[in-house]
Amino acid sequence: MPGQLGRRQPAGVGDQQRGVHPCGHPRHVRSLVHDDWARSFLSDHPDTVVLHLGCGLDARVHRIDPPATVDWYDGDYPAVIELRRRFLPPRCHCTLVGADVTDLTWLDRVPRGRPVLVIAKGLVPYLTEKDVHRLLTGVVDAFPTGQIQIDTVPVWAWRTSKWDPALRKYDARFHCGFDVPAALAAWHPRLEYVDEVPMYDAPILRAKAPARIRRLYRVMNLVPGMKRSTRIVRFRFRETPAWPRP
Ligand SMILES: C[S@@+](CC[C@H](N)C(=O)[O-])C[C@H]1O[C@@H](n2cnc3c(N)ncnc32)[C@H](O)[C@@H]1O
C-alpha cells in the first residue's frame, strides 16, 4: 500500500486541520529520524530481519516499503496487534507478534544468522531498566550483527512522569530514564554507540519546520534540560567484540 500508507511521514489529521507542517512536530521528527536510519541500514543489508518493537499503529513497514529479501516483525501487546489487524493491511514478509516484547520467548519465532534492525520508537521509557537491559543484550546475543534504534528520556523526565498531564491522561508512566544513553553500550561487549539526535534540536526540525515552530523550539531549548529531554539513539553491533572483555 505504498500509494496510500507509504508517504514519507503523514501529519496527524488534527495537525493538518491546524495547518501544522509535517516536520513541525517533534513526534514527526522522531519518525523521520528512525525511518532515515532504517532505510540506510536496509540499503546496506538487504537480508535484514527487522524487529519493530512497541510498533503501536505505526505504518512504518508501508512507508519504508522494504524489498522482499527483508523479513519484518511488528511486535506489541496482543490487544494492540489485534487493532493493527483491523486497521492496517497485511503485507508479505511482515509478521505480527502479539506479545510482551520483554519476554524474549517471542525471539524463537524469528530467523537467526542474519543482520537485525531493532526499531523501538517510544518504547524504552515505558520499560524498566532491567527489561531494557534484557531486551538489548538478548537481541545482541541472538544475532551476528545489527543496528538498534531507540528513544530515551533523561532521569528527571522519568522521575517526574507521574505528574506529566499527557501521560496521566492515558494512565501511563515512564519506568526508566538515562542521562547518558551512550553508556548503554557498556551492557554488552559487542554493542557500540553510534550517534544520537536530540528530538527538540534535530537538524530536520531546524531545516524544515516553519519559522514560527523553529522559533518556539529555539526558546524551549534555552530551558535547562529541555534540549536533550528526548533523544533518538543509534547503536550497532558486529560479530567481533567492540571492546575486549576484562
Ligand atoms: C508511545 S507508544 C509508541 C507506538 C509506536 N512505536 C509509535 O511511535 O507510534 C508505545 C507502544 O509500546 C507498546 N508497549 C509498551 N510496553 C510494551 C511491552 N512490554 N511489550 C510490547 N509492547 C509494549 C505499547 O502498547 C505502545 O503501543
The ligand as an ORCA input file, in Angstrom:
! r2SCAN-3c Opt
* xyz 0 1
  C       4.220      5.526     22.846
  S       3.611      4.106     22.017
  C       4.604      4.153     20.537
  C       3.944      3.426     19.406
  C       4.711      3.491     18.074
  N       6.059      2.986     18.186
  C       4.742      4.921     17.553
  O       5.767      5.547     17.595
  O       3.683      5.372     17.109
  C       4.386      2.777     22.931
  C       3.973      1.403     22.424
  O       4.751      0.426     23.129
  C       3.897     -0.654     23.458
  N       4.498     -1.355     24.610
  C       4.870     -0.823     25.804
  N       5.393     -1.779     26.597
  C       5.366     -2.934     25.864
  C       5.777     -4.273     26.124
  N       6.332     -4.622     27.292
  N       5.592     -5.206     25.169
  C       5.023     -4.871     23.977
  N       4.636     -3.616     23.659
  C       4.803     -2.661     24.599
  C       2.551     -0.005     23.772
  O       1.487     -0.930     23.693
  C       2.506      1.071     22.693
  O       1.902      0.595     21.509
*
